[in-house]
Amino acid sequence: MATHQVLNQPPPLIDYNLFASDRALCAAVRREGAAWAADELAELGARLGSAETIEWGFQANANPPVLRAFDRYGNRQDKVEFHPSWHQLMALGIGAGLHAAPWAAPKPGTHVARAAGVFMLTQIESGVQCPITMTYGAVPALRRQKEIAAEWLPRIFSRDYDKSFRPAGEKHGALIGMGMTEKQGGSDLRSNMTKAAPEGSGGPGGAYRLTGHKWFMSAPMCDAFLVLAQAPNGLSCFFMPRWTPDGTLNAIRIQRLKDKLGNKSNASSEVEFDGAWALLIGEEGRGVPNIIEMGNYTRLDCAIGSAGIMRQAAAQAVHHAMHRSAFQRKLADQPLMTNVLADLALEAEAAMVLALRLARAYDRQDDPAETAFRRLATPAAKYWICKRGPMLAAEAMEVLGGNGYVEESLMPRLYREAPVNSIWEGSGNIMCLDVLRALGRDGGAGEALRAELAAARGADARLDRFAAALESDLASSAGDEGAARRLVERMVLALQAALLVSGSPAPIADAFCASRLAGDWGHAFGTLPAAGGLRAIVDRASPTT
Ligand SMILES: Cc1cc2nc3c(=O)[nH]c(=O)nc-3n(C[C@H](O)[C@H](O)[C@H](O)COP(=O)(O)OP(=O)(O)OC[C@H]3O[C@@H](n4cnc5c(N)ncnc54)[C@H](O)[C@@H]3O)c2cc1C
């Protein structure tokens, strides 16, 4: 006889469409110029939300990659083995063109459409985003060396995911990683010690041999890497394939895989280069400017990825609270829970609208004003969106009560994943200092910010006051490193508010301006001022209704 009935547990959040059910996302995609992609995104959203894909995410994380440095006879092979679910997820992301579509088939809105796809992918499994993002970011850097681009871009543009470990010329598709960070310094790249010696006369496109190490090099099964090393004329950017042109395994020795807090499905390795073969990209001594181009795209993706984690955490919380009852009422109807959920939903929507707005700037590279906006808003958005992720994930977990603390719920995975976007690709302080640098140069960054805020002037008096105060902050704290976090936070809040007042329903814009701009807010989520619209905010965030 059964001991008890299982009651009052919500249905699992599976078999739903991550695009069609996300009202805020659909609206942002339209607003930022990618309405044409709605059908494709809905197809991807349905596949990602299927029970099968969600299960792949669980399996890929429960069965992390394993380093097989040697074969059974002791020969070096430097291979990393992944669970089949990892490969399924990679095939899905690459099949959707998330690694290269904006480069392979450029058209207006394509970076935005891709951003929406990545935003959905990362909700289901974030680990695969790493090689997908690095490949996307590598393309502009590779284009700086024409013969490398001519040989490799057709492979990179392929939507066939090829997991085999062979020279790239024999494969259907190729992926690119990067190695910058060394033991003695990651932010301060000029401290790199890896040495590059020319094989012949050297110079752009020439062959070199690299000797040294990288302390973090993720996705080591990529087909090639962009690597920084010290050449005779200074720090330089190199293209290092896993296999040399004569078909032998390049001397990239994987030492071990990192035992990470999260991001478990993805492999992050420590490597040594023992005279590894590589080609110089651009001039010797121009390593940072050449690789930093890649950094802009990977930073954009950190913001998109964190926005995705926030969306999924908020959606899980809303879904749970709409189905679970306590004290004779659905949790979502308990006034204090309504406030928590609305606050989470607000934060998640603000993150997403800014990430997609930023993606639009990447679509409009021929427009100097958009270029200036991109220069400023990339590090600013990366800083603030990624900074908010862990806080939101923790609070959303609590909405599920004890179930939220249990691995089967997905919430622990989101929680563990959230901090990494803030650390890699330039940690928080580095991003804020980069914003100061952008403001300090005469590249129109300050004007781009003002123009963006001016477009929303008059829509909300609190935003107008906040923007005016920000103007004096910009004057008073320009160049003040110690105040950079405060300044950047306020810039991002103003940008988010400007987007919400012009594109989101009134309750969202109103609650955001009251809490984030006018200070009518506490120090934890769930402290929005009491207003009639909170329930409408929660309903908008529901992934199933
Ligand atoms: C899971 C994972 C995967 C990674 N994968 C890769 C990869 O594939 N390739 C790669 O190259 N790297 C990779 N990294 C490395 C990552 O990019 C670096 O860890 C990061 O850039 C920070 O460098 P660091 O660890 O040397 O810290 P440091 O540079 O020592 O910085 C430590 C702290 O000091 C702060 N700081 C530094 N300078 C200043 C300053 N002037 N003022 C104020 N504060 C400052 C930083 O913001 C940071 O908070 C990975 C990291 C992780 C966690």
The ligand as a Tripos MOL2 file, in Angstrom:
@<TRIPOS>MOLECULE
LIG
   53    58     1     0     0
SMALL
NO_CHARGES

@<TRIPOS>ATOM
      1 C1         36.5230   28.7790  -15.5060 C.3       1 LIG1
      2 C2         37.5540   29.6890  -16.0870 C.ar      1 LIG1
      3 C3         37.9380   29.5130  -17.4060 C.ar      1 LIG1
      4 C4         38.8830   30.3580  -17.9690 C.ar      1 LIG1
      5 N1         39.2430   30.1670  -19.2750 N.ar      1 LIG1
      6 C5         40.2120   30.9540  -19.8180 C.ar      1 LIG1
      7 C6         40.6450   30.7580  -21.1740 C.ar      1 LIG1
      8 O1         40.1110   29.9260  -21.9040 O.2       1 LIG1
      9 N2         41.6530   31.5130  -21.6410 N.ar      1 LIG1
     10 C7         42.2520   32.4680  -20.8810 C.ar      1 LIG1
     11 O2         43.1590   33.1270  -21.3500 O.2       1 LIG1
     12 N3         41.8630   32.6890  -19.5910 N.ar      1 LIG1
     13 C8         40.8640   31.9530  -19.0570 C.ar      1 LIG1
     14 N4         40.4590   32.1700  -17.7590 N.ar      1 LIG1
     15 C9         41.1940   33.1080  -16.9370 C.3       1 LIG1
     16 C10        40.4800   34.4080  -16.6410 C.3       1 LIG1
     17 O3         40.2830   35.1490  -17.8030 O.3       1 LIG1
     18 C11        41.3170   35.1310  -15.5790 C.3       1 LIG1
     19 O4         41.2280   34.3700  -14.3920 O.3       1 LIG1
     20 C12        40.8760   36.5540  -15.3540 C.3       1 LIG1
     21 O5         41.1330   37.3360  -16.4820 O.3       1 LIG1
     22 C13        41.5520   37.1810  -14.1310 C.3       1 LIG1
     23 O6         42.9300   37.0010  -14.1870 O.3       1 LIG1
     24 P1         43.7060   36.3990  -12.9180 P.3       1 LIG1
     25 O7         43.0310   35.1340  -12.5260 O.co2     1 LIG1
     26 O8         45.1510   36.3140  -13.2430 O.co2     1 LIG1
     27 O9         43.4620   37.4340  -11.7550 O.3       1 LIG1
     28 P2         44.2630   38.8200  -11.5120 P.3       1 LIG1
     29 O10        44.6150   39.4400  -12.8070 O.co2     1 LIG1
     30 O11        45.3340   38.5760  -10.5350 O.co2     1 LIG1
     31 O12        43.0900   39.6810  -10.8110 O.3       1 LIG1
     32 C14        42.6430   39.3780   -9.4920 C.3       1 LIG1
     33 C15        41.6350   40.4390   -9.0870 C.3       1 LIG1
     34 O13        42.2710   41.6910   -9.0660 O.3       1 LIG1
     35 C16        41.5150   42.6260   -9.8010 C.3       1 LIG1
     36 N5         42.4240   43.6070  -10.3990 N.ar      1 LIG1
     37 C17        43.4190   43.3970  -11.2850 C.ar      1 LIG1
     38 N6         44.0070   44.5400  -11.6070 N.ar      1 LIG1
     39 C18        43.3890   45.5310  -10.9130 C.ar      1 LIG1
     40 C19        43.5400   46.9480  -10.8240 C.ar      1 LIG1
     41 N7         44.4390   47.5970  -11.5630 N.pl3     1 LIG1
     42 N8         42.7300   47.6260   -9.9900 N.ar      1 LIG1
     43 C20        41.7890   46.9910   -9.2690 C.ar      1 LIG1
     44 N9         41.6030   45.6680   -9.3010 N.ar      1 LIG1
     45 C21        42.3840   44.9420  -10.1230 C.ar      1 LIG1
     46 C22        40.7410   41.8290  -10.8280 C.3       1 LIG1
     47 O14        39.5390   42.5010  -11.2100 O.3       1 LIG1
     48 C23        40.4560   40.5620  -10.0460 C.3       1 LIG1
     49 O15        39.2780   40.7080   -9.2950 O.3       1 LIG1
     50 C24        39.4840   31.3650  -17.1820 C.ar      1 LIG1
     51 C25        39.0750   31.5420  -15.8550 C.ar      1 LIG1
     52 C26        38.1300   30.7160  -15.3080 C.ar      1 LIG1
     53 C27        37.7140   30.9180  -13.8860 C.3       1 LIG1
@<TRIPOS>BOND
     1     1     2 1
     2     2     3 ar
     3     2    52 ar
     4     3     4 ar
     5     4     5 ar
     6     4    50 ar
     7     5     6 ar
     8     6     7 ar
     9     6    13 1
    10     7     8 2
    11     7     9 ar
    12     9    10 ar
    13    10    11 2
    14    10    12 ar
    15    12    13 ar
    16    13    14 ar
    17    14    15 1
    18    14    50 ar
    19    15    16 1
    20    16    17 1
    21    16    18 1
    22    18    19 1
    23    18    20 1
    24    20    21 1
    25    20    22 1
    26    22    23 1
    27    23    24 1
    28    24    25 2
    29    24    26 1
    30    24    27 1
    31    27    28 1
    32    28    29 2
    33    28    30 1
    34    28    31 1
    35    31    32 1
    36    32    33 1
    37    33    34 1
    38    33    48 1
    39    34    35 1
    40    35    36 1
    41    35    46 1
    42    36    37 ar
    43    36    45 ar
    44    37    38 ar
    45    38    39 ar
    46    39    40 ar
    47    39    45 ar
    48    40    41 1
    49    40    42 ar
    50    42    43 ar
    51    43    44 ar
    52    44    45 ar
    53    46    47 1
    54    46    48 1
    55    48    49 1
    56    50    51 ar
    57    51    52 ar
    58    52    53 1
@<TRIPOS>SUBSTRUCTURE
     1 LIG1         1 GROUP 0 **** ****
